[in-house]
Amino acid sequence: MPLRTLLDPDHLPALDRRYVFDRPGVGLGPGDPSPRILLLYGSLRERSFSRLCVEEAARLLQLFGCETRIFDPCTLPLPDQHPGDDHPAVAELRELSMWSEGHVWCSPERHGQITGIMKLQVDHLPLSMGGMRPTQGRTLAVMQVSAGSQSFNSVNTLRVLGRWMRMVTIPNQSSVAKAFAEFDDNNRMKPSSYYDRIVDVMEELVRFTVLLRPHTTQLVDRYSERKEAGVPVDIATDLSSIATAPQR
């Protein structure tokens, strides 16, 4: 199974617990069951800083009451390499996206853009699949790592992709400059403003995911798709909902 095992999920050495809400989404919507978050990263290096950032994010999300899955793209084929995308890694990625309520995408910046590995994963996620939608209506947090000075090219591109995939991309984002200097010998992120921003982003992702979860079906319901499928609106139900709606 192409999933990464998260080591030391409860060990958060860079986090100051005095300032942490264990459940940042309390009061915004139903917190049960746990929000389900899929995390994707964009490098196959043995010491991949995008993967290390995603792992730090996953630990935080688990602290905040979420269930997480980290997809390992190492066996993912190229698009159209297999007829009908019939490959176990593609099937697993799509199943994980269907399982999820929100995503975290983290890409290195390479030649001023996201990596091919990052784009490859998004390219394997169709907008619609057998009447089901692997990405539509889900929340999305975007992050990037850079070898040099801080940049926002990758997160900007990830926002474009998120919009194209009809996801709700949260306002906050993370961009870690000189990522090689931000991790210790144990591959754990050092305390810094970059780490604090990742905490901020994960808090916000949980809040938006909990806030939107009762409304995701309605948010992705579209006239054009109802028309194409030949599914008319129930006039009586529609009028009843209008009549009982609060007046403004």
RODO-2510 file (C-alpha; in nm, 4 decimals, decimal comma):
residues 248
     n   res          X          Y          Z
     1     m     0,0000     0,0000     0,0000
     2     p     0,1532     0,3388    -0,1020
     3     l     0,1163     0,5045     0,2371
     4     r     0,3886     0,6587     0,4506
     5     t     0,4165     0,5507     0,8121
     6     l     0,4306     0,8534     1,0405
     7     l     0,7079     0,8156     1,2965
     8     d     0,6707     0,9657     1,6474
     9     p     0,3209     1,1029     1,5800
    10     d     0,2889     1,2426     1,9320
    11     h     0,6344     1,4005     1,9519
    12     l     0,6133     1,7739     1,8716
    13     p     0,9386     1,9312     1,9974
    14     a     0,8932     2,2656     1,8182
    15     l     0,5388     2,3222     1,9462
    16     d     0,4687     2,5337     2,2551
    17     r     0,1629     2,3584     2,3994
    18     r     0,0698     2,6610     2,6099
    19     y    -0,0751     2,8314     2,3028
    20     v    -0,2463     2,5350     2,1371
    21     f    -0,6175     2,4666     2,0938
    22     d    -0,6452     2,0886     2,0864
    23     r    -0,9692     2,1178     1,8877
    24     p    -0,9495     2,4355     1,6765
    25     g    -1,2797     2,3592     1,5016
    26     v    -1,4951     2,3445     1,8159
    27     g    -1,8230     2,5316     1,7696
    28     l    -1,7938     2,5596     1,3903
    29     g    -1,9622     2,2305     1,3036
    30     p    -1,9755     1,8609     1,3913
    31     g    -1,6387     1,7368     1,5137
    32     d    -1,7387     1,3713     1,5091
    33     p    -1,6238     1,1692     1,3226
    34     s    -1,2686     1,2962     1,3042
    35     p    -1,1923     1,5115     0,9978
    36     r    -1,0127     1,3005     0,7361
    37     i    -0,7108     1,4651     0,5720
    38     l    -0,4998     1,3344     0,2815
    39     l    -0,1465     1,4743     0,2520
    40     l     0,0562     1,4803    -0,0725
    41     y     0,4207     1,5799    -0,1209
    42     g     0,6305     1,6435    -0,4302
    43     s     0,9743     1,4833    -0,4069
    44     l     1,1174     1,1307    -0,4129
    45     r     1,4477     1,2221    -0,2493
    46     e     1,5495     1,0092     0,0470
    47     r     1,5548     1,3279     0,2559
    48     s     1,2610     1,5048     0,0992
    49     f     1,1861     1,8350     0,2709
    50     s     0,8364     1,8520     0,1238
    51     r     0,7709     1,5097     0,2787
    52     l     0,9198     1,6199     0,6114
    53     c     0,6938     1,9268     0,6121
    54     v     0,3931     1,7084     0,5343
    55     e     0,4868     1,4778     0,8220
    56     e     0,5067     1,7738     1,0606
    57     a     0,1655     1,8841     0,9317
    58     a     0,0213     1,5356     0,9854
    59     r     0,1405     1,5273     1,3463
    60     l    -0,0276     1,8604     1,4093
    61     l    -0,3482     1,7485     1,2403
    62     q    -0,3594     1,4377     1,4566
    63     l    -0,3100     1,6549     1,7641
    64     f    -0,6062     1,8633     1,6434
    65     g    -0,8261     1,5530     1,6287
    66     c    -0,7920     1,4573     1,2615
    67     e    -0,7312     1,1248     1,0936
    68     t    -0,4490     1,1508     0,8389
    69     r    -0,3082     0,9555     0,5459
    70     i     0,0202     1,0394     0,3673
    71     f     0,0366     0,9095     0,0111
    72     d     0,3729     0,7816    -0,1138
    73     p     0,4020     0,8609    -0,4880
    74     c     0,7108     0,6459    -0,5511
    75     t     0,5232     0,3809    -0,7549
    76     l     0,2819     0,6150    -0,9337
    77     p     0,3000     0,5760    -1,3145
    78     l     0,2785     0,8536    -1,5690
    79     p    -0,0691     0,9552    -1,6884
    80     d    -0,1875     0,7369    -1,9790
    81     q     0,1003     0,4949    -1,9217
    82     h    -0,1498     0,2220    -1,8360
    83     p    -0,4756     0,1856    -2,0342
    84     g    -0,7622     0,3204    -1,8277
    85     d    -0,5137     0,4195    -1,5540
    86     d    -0,5346     0,0579    -1,4395
    87     h    -0,2582     0,0638    -1,1788
    88     p    -0,2751    -0,0146    -0,8054
    89     a    -0,1095     0,3138    -0,6997
    90     v    -0,3556     0,5194    -0,9081
    91     a    -0,6495     0,3286    -0,7594
    92     e    -0,5148     0,3816    -0,4084
    93     l    -0,4642     0,7550    -0,4603
    94     r    -0,8191     0,7950    -0,5878
    95     e    -0,9634     0,5888    -0,3034
    96     l    -0,7738     0,7999    -0,0516
    97     s    -0,9076     1,1177    -0,2084
    98     m    -1,2613     0,9792    -0,1940
    99     w    -1,2014     0,8916     0,1732
   100     s    -1,0783     1,2429     0,2541
   101     e    -1,2588     1,5605     0,3522
   102     g    -0,9541     1,7814     0,3043
   103     h    -0,6080     1,7769     0,1469
   104     v    -0,2633     1,9175     0,2206
   105     w    -0,0361     1,9650    -0,0821
   106     c     0,3323     2,0491    -0,0369
   107     s     0,5691     2,0871    -0,3315
   108     p     0,9320     2,1876    -0,3635
   109     e     0,9970     2,4762    -0,5988
   110     r     1,1993     2,3556    -0,8961
   111     h     1,2816     2,5896    -1,1836
   112     g     1,0304     2,8351    -1,0396
   113     q     0,7412     2,5883    -1,0345
   114     i     0,5948     2,2810    -0,8681
   115     t     0,7651     1,9504    -0,9375
   116     g     0,6513     1,6906    -1,1873
   117     i     0,5873     1,4476    -0,8999
   118     m     0,3414     1,6922    -0,7440
   119     k     0,1607     1,7576    -1,0721
   120     l     0,1564     1,3848    -1,1474
   121     q    -0,0507     1,3147    -0,8372
   122     v    -0,3030     1,5875    -0,9165
   123     d    -0,3235     1,4689    -1,2784
   124     h    -0,4325     1,1252    -1,1577
   125     l    -0,7320     1,2742    -0,9722
   126     p    -1,0294     1,3132    -1,2091
   127     l    -1,2996     1,5706    -1,1466
   128     s    -1,5611     1,2997    -1,1741
   129     m    -1,5268     0,9233    -1,1489
   130     g    -1,8279     0,6977    -1,1904
   131     g    -2,0603     0,9687    -1,0639
   132     m    -1,8332     1,0369    -0,7643
   133     r    -1,6037     1,3350    -0,7121
   134     p    -1,2570     1,2693    -0,5678
   135     t    -1,1753     1,6372    -0,4996
   136     q    -1,4815     1,8583    -0,5405
   137     g    -1,5966     2,0360    -0,2263
   138     r    -1,2965     1,9268    -0,0216
   139     t    -1,0794     2,1751     0,1625
   140     l    -0,7165     2,2284     0,0628
   141     a    -0,4086     2,3728     0,2330
   142     v    -0,1034     2,4497     0,0162
   143     m     0,2624     2,4611     0,1186
   144     q     0,6011     2,4767    -0,0507
   145     v     0,9676     2,4365     0,0326
   146     s     1,2541     2,6198    -0,1356
   147     a     1,6283     2,5641    -0,1476
   148     g     1,6928     2,9375    -0,1564
   149     s     1,5132     3,2535    -0,0525
   150     q     1,1428     3,2554     0,0176
   151     s     0,9196     3,2266    -0,2862
   152     f     0,5495     3,1758    -0,3532
   153     n     0,5573     3,0378    -0,7080
   154     s     0,4664     2,6830    -0,6069
   155     v     0,1875     2,7741    -0,3655
   156     n     0,0400     3,0066    -0,6282
   157     t     0,0349     2,7237    -0,8809
   158     l    -0,1129     2,4845    -0,6255
   159     r    -0,3912     2,7372    -0,5676
   160     v    -0,4657     2,7399    -0,9404
   161     l    -0,4765     2,3597    -0,9409
   162     g    -0,6989     2,3550    -0,6323
   163     r    -0,9439     2,5903    -0,7991
   164     w    -0,9402     2,3774    -1,1148
   165     m    -1,0137     2,0687    -0,9030
   166     r    -1,3073     2,2618    -0,7472
   167     m    -1,1601     2,2514    -0,3984
   168     v    -1,1990     2,5108    -0,1244
   169     t    -0,8429     2,6380    -0,0784
   170     i    -0,7994     2,8058     0,2587
   171     p    -0,6570     3,1616     0,2742
   172     n    -0,3422     3,0810     0,4745
   173     q    -0,0384     2,9047     0,3262
   174     s     0,3178     2,8049     0,4130
   175     s     0,6413     2,8741     0,2244
   176     v     0,9616     2,7461     0,3889
   177     a     1,2802     2,9093     0,2603
   178     k     1,6197     2,7343     0,2791
   179     a     1,4418     2,4222     0,3978
   180     f     1,7703     2,2363     0,4420
   181     a     1,8474     2,4649     0,7390
   182     e     1,5068     2,4180     0,9068
   183     f     1,5410     2,0505     1,0050
   184     d     1,7659     1,8885     1,2648
   185     d     1,9659     1,5659     1,2345
   186     n     1,6558     1,3674     1,3340
   187     n     1,4607     1,5176     1,0427
   188     r     1,2391     1,7163     1,2752
   189     m     1,1601     2,0807     1,2107
   190     k     1,3312     2,3304     1,4369
   191     p     1,1321     2,5956     1,6264
   192     s     1,0949     2,8933     1,3934
   193     s     0,8448     3,1300     1,2376
   194     y     0,8221     2,8817     0,9476
   195     y     0,7095     2,6073     1,1834
   196     d     0,4646     2,8426     1,3526
   197     r     0,3120     2,9209     1,0130
   198     i     0,2562     2,5499     0,9476
   199     v     0,0733     2,5319     1,2813
   200     d    -0,1396     2,8292     1,1723
   201     v    -0,2193     2,6668     0,8377
   202     m    -0,3202     2,3334     0,9926
   203     e    -0,5401     2,5086     1,2507
   204     e    -0,7142     2,6942     0,9713
   205     l    -0,7541     2,3811     0,7600
   206     v    -0,9269     2,2015     1,0470
   207     r    -1,1583     2,4980     1,1038
   208     f    -1,2620     2,5263     0,7395
   209     t    -1,3064     2,1497     0,7074
   210     v    -1,5340     2,1318     1,0115
   211     l    -1,7191     2,4469     0,9053
   212     l    -1,7942     2,3161     0,5540
   213     r    -1,8557     1,9482     0,6247
   214     p    -2,2362     1,9786     0,6721
   215     h    -2,2649     2,1634     0,3398
   216     t    -2,0314     1,9828     0,0984
   217     t    -2,3095     1,8107    -0,0975
   218     q    -2,4935     2,1367    -0,1554
   219     l    -2,1741     2,3236    -0,2429
   220     v    -2,0966     2,0929    -0,5369
   221     d    -2,4540     2,0682    -0,6679
   222     r    -2,4657     2,2348    -1,0116
   223     y    -2,7400     2,3264    -1,2576
   224     s    -2,5359     2,2112    -1,5583
   225     e    -2,4795     1,8657    -1,4098
   226     r    -2,8441     1,8255    -1,3036
   227     k    -2,9465     1,9199    -1,6574
   228     e    -2,6989     1,6813    -1,8199
   229     a    -2,8108     1,3967    -1,5926
   230     g    -3,1777     1,4772    -1,6495
   231     v    -3,2475     1,5202    -1,2788
   232     p    -3,5143     1,7900    -1,2310
   233     v    -3,5426     1,9839    -0,9098
   234     d    -3,8370     1,8843    -0,6929
   235     i    -4,0477     2,2004    -0,7251
   236     a    -4,2481     2,1351    -0,4093
   237     t    -3,9387     2,0739    -0,2011
   238     d    -3,7696     2,3772    -0,3536
   239     l    -4,0644     2,6063    -0,2728
   240     s    -4,0896     2,4624     0,0778
   241     s    -3,7226     2,5375     0,1468
   242     i    -3,7711     2,8948     0,0242
   243     a    -4,0789     2,9416     0,2400
   244     t    -3,9047     2,8216     0,5551
   245     a    -3,5818     3,0099     0,4947
   246     p    -3,5088     3,2994     0,7342
   247     q    -3,6089     3,6368     0,5941
   248     r    -3,3378     3,8996     0,5387
***
